[in-house]
Amino acid sequence: MSIIYLLLSVSVVVAVGFFIAFIVSVKKGQYDDVYTPSVRMLFEDELVEIQDSSITNSEKSN
């Protein structure tokens, strides 16, 4: 029965360690997206054209 308590406590310590490592990596910017902004500027004109055409279509229906 004591081995269950030992394994449970070790697993909680490991889980807390991984959680702390995750929080530290998020705060240091490990998961920041650096790729999307560079690609977004390439397709920005297409998005503006789509929005302009939808506005034009809604104006024509009025």
C-alpha positions, 0 to 999 in steps of 0.5 A: 500500500505504501508503494501507491502513496510513493507513486502518487506523490512522484507523479504529482511532483512530475506533473507540477514540474511539467506545468512549471516548465510549460508556464516558463516557456509560455512567458519566455515566448516559446509559443509565439507565432512568428510565421503568420505575420510575414505571410499575412502581408502577402495575402492582405490585398486579397482580403481587402478585395473580398471585403470590398466586393461584399460591401459593394454587393450589399450596397447593390441589394439596397 
